[in-house]
Amino acid sequence: MLKHDTRHDPLTGLPNRVMLAERSHTVFDAHAAQLEQLAVLAIDLDGFKAVNDRCGHDVGDALLVEVGHRLVSTANHWRVELSKAGVDCKTLVARTGGDEFVVLLDGVRRMSDLLALANAIHDSIAAPITLLGESMGIAASIGVARGTAEYAEIGHLQRDADLAMYEAKAAGPGRTVAFTTELGITARKRRVLEQELREAVLAHQFVPYYQPIVSMTGGNRIVGFEALARWVKPDQSVIEPEGFIAAAEETGLIVFIGDAILREVCRALGRLRRVEDGAEAPFISVNIAAQQFLQRNFVEQLGIVLAETCADPAGLRLEVTESVAIIDPERTAEVLTEIRAMGIHTSLDDFGTGYSSLSYLQVLPFDSLKIDRSFVTQLQEPKCMSIVRTIMDLANRLELEVVAEGIDNRAHADILAAMGCQLGQGYLFGRPVNEFQAFGQWFDRKRSAGARAA
């Protein structure tokens, strides 16, 4: 019994890392001259942390057990179908930790068979699941690596399956990626970046830069700012989100980065509150990532940050994209309602780019929407012009404030102002800059306006 316990996962009953290592070394040695018959599938569940946070660990554990059953059943069915074609392929399904599983295959003939197994696993895992009264859907990212003569040990094959799985996860939920040499180079660069991100989070290298938001109907007066994350390295080079967001989301570090940006924004609001009348201070808008927003204690932590920084909730605007609602519409509605009750303005970001924006405006409590820059930059196109007019009309009927982003020239600003767009941001009005520059410019403009009025 003790031997079984040390070689099997106590939750799912599947082989664990110990047994996987034993079997892997055995089959690797047995096929030293024909390593192409070996393959590894690395499987990682997508969104498992959100399930744990939303439903609790009991449901999460039950989900892992169910996934384990489905993996074994799918692998067995696949193996039986191969045997009908005269292929004898042995499989071992193991849980290697957390929400990660591995399938070791011995007797592979074709890559197409491996991809067929991966597709079958996707279908099996994606089938609806009801556990402890909770209904849910889940997906998985799968990396595939097949043996070649270049592999000196089984650990390298498993490593490459993991690298392929990470690439699959970066591409979006429910994907399969097969390992290639080129992918290995790209993936190792990504691993280096992820380690740098972890070190940067600990070193507080992520800071907000601020882009002005102006009143389109008030002489382009600055009324607020959007806080945009920047990675300021020790050599003072500044990395924009395109250089780190994908990796941050994949690793979950986006939550820590988002928390750091939100806290700095609240500190800035607190400082503005101390030097300005609350009615005169600009608001600050900040985007909240889905993983951050759907944390079980997000609202509680938000309240703590506001209290500690003496920030005025009325000066804070939180932006979320419809991807948050897609993941968990009920939780999204609940959190938005609680946020609004705190006196915080809520905004639907990137409006018009998703498939469900209209339906979410109906059921979710937003105060404003932001027209995505992809429409604004193409305003000279009749179709984009019509779309923006429709958005403006809809917003007016729903009594929602509209912010247009990506305004880079005067012609587009004039068109949007004529349509009744209340607020705008873009390079025409100012690029994102650090806090000292942003608020220094705001105070200078405010003083200039006061001098002209006098």
Secondary structure, DSSP 8 states (H G I E B T S, - for coil): -HHHHHHB-TTT-SB-HHHHHHHHHHHHHHTTT-GGGEEEEEEEEETHHHHHHHH-HHHHHHHHHHHHHHHHHHHHHHHHHHHHTT---EEEEEEEETTEEEEEEES---HHHHHHHHHHHHHHHHS-EEETTEEE--EEEEEEEE--TT-SSHHHHHHHHHHHHHHHHHH-TT-EEE--HHHHHHHHHHHHHHHHHHHHHHTT-EEEEEEEEEETTTTT-EEEEEEEEEEE-TT--EE-GGGTHHHHHHHTHHHHHHHHHHHHHHHHHHHHHHHS-TTTS-EEEEE--HHHHTSTTHHHHHHHHHHHHT--GGGEEEEE-HHHHHH-HHHHHHHHHHHHHTT-EEEEEEETSSSSHHHHHHHS--SEEEE-HHHHTTTTSHHHHHHHHHHHHHHHHTT-EEEE----SHHHHHHHHHHT--EE-STTT---B-HHHHHHHHHHHHHHHHHHH-
